[in-house]
């Protein structure tokens, strides 16, 4: 399978969805533990939740492979992004700390180098190419990195995660105007809790490409999954909940587009 699906748009906006993939390589498929077999740490249904961005005219990039093969939102050198509990480029544990692979069945170093060369690198090359195209065409580019996670994972965070978790690399990946515009959208609604640069400050994609001084603004959004799906297998999509959540996501995307224009 090709490593990603890409659709070019007409706006200066690229929506990246790196963790919705479920494709496995033969080595990973053969080695997964029973707990990992259902791919529990997938960002389920995120392409469907953000399908409205195609009508807006955004470019969309969706990774095909599971993060259990290789995590597209981690640096290629596998340096940790957080000082607290996290997972790496090649996740050895699930978010809850359970082993990803059965004993003795972890993919080889050579296989993993192939994943880096043939899955991770093409995804990031596509991001780079599209941001360059958007800058050349519009004079600037906006990158929205879309994620979701179960609302309760004691190993990663205390209690229940806020519904909407905005990450801007502690304010480094986008302008103050963008942050304030997105905060205004969140503050104008009362259905969802939200936080900026809380437990999730943005992963590698946000940190690597969000360079507002170079004309590229990046924001990561980590959503608590209970607001649009069931958090237990089979992780079913819930249309009514999703439609309600989109009433916040749509104005948030419009605010990003408006505030991200150079002044």
C-alpha positions in Angstrom: 0.0 0.0 0.0 1.1 3.6 -0.7 2.1 5.3 2.6 -0.5 8.0 2.4 -3.4 9.5 0.6 -3.1 13.2 -0.5 -5.6 15.6 -1.9 -4.4 19.1 -3.0 -6.7 22.0 -2.2 -7.0 25.6 -3.2 -6.6 27.2 0.3 -3.3 27.9 2.0 -4.2 25.2 4.5 -2.9 21.6 4.9 -4.7 19.3 7.2 -2.4 16.4 8.3 -3.9 13.2 9.8 -0.9 10.9 10.7 -2.5 8.5 13.1 -5.7 7.2 11.5 -4.0 4.5 9.5 -4.6 0.8 10.2 -2.4 -0.9 7.6 0.2 -3.3 8.9 3.4 -4.6 7.5 3.8 -8.5 7.6 6.4 -8.3 10.3 4.2 -6.1 12.6 1.1 -8.1 11.8 2.8 -11.3 12.8 4.3 -9.8 16.0 1.5 -7.8 17.7 0.5 -8.8 21.2 -3.1 -9.8 21.8 -3.8 -6.4 23.5 -2.5 -4.5 20.4 -4.3 -6.7 17.8 -7.3 -4.4 17.8 -5.1 -1.3 17.2 -6.5 0.5 20.3 -4.3 3.6 20.0 -5.5 4.5 16.5 -7.0 8.0 15.9 -10.3 6.4 14.8 -12.5 8.1 12.3 -10.5 11.4 12.2 -10.7 11.6 8.3 -14.5 11.3 8.5 -14.7 13.9 11.3 -12.7 16.3 9.3 -14.2 15.5 5.9 -15.7 19.0 5.9 -12.3 20.6 5.2 -12.4 19.2 1.7 -15.4 21.4 1.0 -13.6 24.4 2.4 -10.8 23.7 -0.1 -8.0 22.5 2.2 -5.3 20.1 1.2 -5.5 16.8 3.1 -2.8 14.3 3.9 -3.8 11.0 5.6 -1.3 8.3 6.7 -2.2 4.7 5.7 -0.1 2.8 8.2 -0.7 2.1 11.8 1.4 4.0 14.3 2.4 0.5 15.6 4.5 0.2 12.3 6.0 3.7 12.7 4.8 6.9 14.3 4.6 9.7 11.8 4.4 12.3 14.6 7.8 11.4 16.2 11.2 12.6 15.1 13.3 10.3 12.9 16.0 10.1 15.6 13.4 8.8 18.1 14.2 11.5 20.7 11.4 11.8 23.3 9.0 14.7 22.9 7.8 14.8 26.5 9.5 14.3 29.8 6.4 12.4 31.0 5.2 9.0 29.8 5.0 8.8 26.0 5.6 6.4 23.1 8.4 6.5 20.5 9.0 6.3 16.8 8.5 2.5 17.0 6.0 2.1 19.9 7.1 -0.7 22.2 4.1 -0.2 24.5 0.5 0.8 24.1 -0.6 4.1 25.8 -1.6 2.1 28.9 1.9 0.5 29.1 1.0 -2.9 27.8 3.6 -4.4 25.4 2.8 -3.7 21.7 4.5 -6.9 20.6 4.6 -10.5 21.8 7.8 -11.5 23.4 10.6 -12.1 20.8 8.4 -10.8 17.9 9.5 -7.2 17.7 10.3 -6.2 14.0 14.0 -6.3 13.2 16.2 -3.1 13.0 16.4 -3.7 9.2 12.6 -3.9 8.9 12.2 -0.7 10.9 14.8 1.1 8.8 12.6 0.2 5.8 9.6 1.7 7.6 11.5 4.9 8.1 12.6 5.1 4.5 9.4 4.0 2.8 6.6 5.3 5.2 7.9 8.0 7.4 10.1 9.8 4.9 7.5 10.0 2.1 4.9 11.4 4.5 7.2 14.2 5.6 8.4 14.9 2.1 4.8 15.4 1.1 4.2 17.8 4.0 7.3 19.7 3.0 6.4 19.8 -0.7 2.8 20.9 0.0 3.9 23.7 2.4 6.4 24.9 -0.1 3.6 24.9 -2.8 1.2 26.8 -0.6 3.8 29.4 0.3 4.7 29.9 -3.3 1.1 30.3 -4.3 -0.3 32.2 -1.3 2.8 33.7 0.3 2.2 31.7 3.5 1.0 28.3 4.6 -1.1 26.9 7.5 -0.7 23.4 8.9 -3.4 21.8 11.1 -2.4 18.5 12.6 -5.5 16.5 13.6 -5.5 13.9 16.3 -7.6 12.1 18.9 -7.1 9.9 22.0 -9.1 8.1 24.6 -10.3 10.5 27.3 -9.0 8.5 30.2 -5.4 7.0 30.1 -3.9 7.0 33.6 -0.4 6.3 32.4 -0.4 9.5 30.2 -2.5 12.0 32.2 -4.4 12.3 35.4 -8.2 12.1 35.4 -10.2 12.8 32.3 -8.6 14.7 29.4 -10.2 18.0 28.4 -12.4 17.6 25.3 -10.3 20.0 23.1 -6.5 20.1 23.5 -4.8 22.7 21.4 -1.0 22.4 21.0 1.2 25.2 19.6 4.6 24.1 21.0 4.1 26.5 23.9 3.3 29.4 21.5 6.3 28.8 19.2 4.5 27.2 16.2 2.1 29.9 15.4 1.4 33.6 16.0 -0.3 35.1 19.0 -3.2 36.1 16.8 -3.8 32.5 15.7 -3.8 31.3 19.3 -6.2 34.0 20.4 -8.6 33.4 17.5 -8.8 29.7 18.3 -9.2 30.4 22.0 -12.1 32.8 21.2 -13.9 30.0 19.3 -13.5 27.7 22.3 -14.6 30.3 24.8 -17.7 31.1 22.8 -19.1 27.6 23.4 -20.1 25.8 26.6 -20.4 22.2 25.6 -16.7 21.2 25.7 -13.8 21.7 28.0 -10.6 22.9 26.4 -7.0 23.8 27.1 -4.1 25.3 25.2 -0.6 23.7 25.6 -1.7 21.4 28.4 -0.7 17.7 28.4 -0.4 17.9 24.6 1.7 20.8 23.2 2.1 19.4 19.7 4.1 16.5 18.4 7.0 16.4 16.0 4.9 17.7 13.0 3.8 20.8 14.8 7.2 21.5 16.3 9.2 20.8 13.1 7.0 22.7 10.6 5.5 25.5 12.6 7.8 28.4 11.8 5.7 31.5 11.8 8.7 33.7 11.2 9.2 31.7 7.9 5.5 32.0 6.9 4.3 28.6 8.2 1.9 28.5 11.1 1.1 25.1 12.7 -1.5 24.0 15.3 -2.2 20.5 16.7 -5.6 19.5 17.9 -6.0 16.5 20.2 -9.6 15.6 20.7 -11.0 13.4 23.4 -12.6 10.5 21.5 -15.8 10.1 23.6 -17.2 13.3 21.9 -17.6 11.6 18.5 -17.2 7.8 18.9 -17.3 4.9 21.4 -14.0 4.5 23.2 -14.4 0.8 23.6 -14.2 -1.9 20.8 -15.3 -1.8 18.1 -14.8 1.9 18.4 -18.0 2.8 16.6 -18.6 6.2 15.0 -21.4 8.2 16.7 -22.9 10.6 14.1 -24.9 12.7 16.5 -22.0 13.4 18.8 -19.7 14.0 15.8 -22.1 16.5 14.2 -22.2 18.4 17.5 -18.4 18.5 17.7 -18.1 19.7 14.1 -20.1 22.8 15.2 -16.9 23.8 17.0 -14.4 22.4 14.6 -15.7 24.2 11.6 -15.5 27.8 13.1 -12.2 26.9 14.6 -10.8 26.1 11.1 -12.3 29.3 9.8 -10.7 31.2 12.6 -7.3 29.6 11.8 -7.7 30.6 8.2 -8.6 34.2 9.0 -6.1 34.8 11.8 -3.3 33.0 9.8 -3.3 35.6 7.0 -0.2 37.8 7.1 -0.9 41.2 8.5 
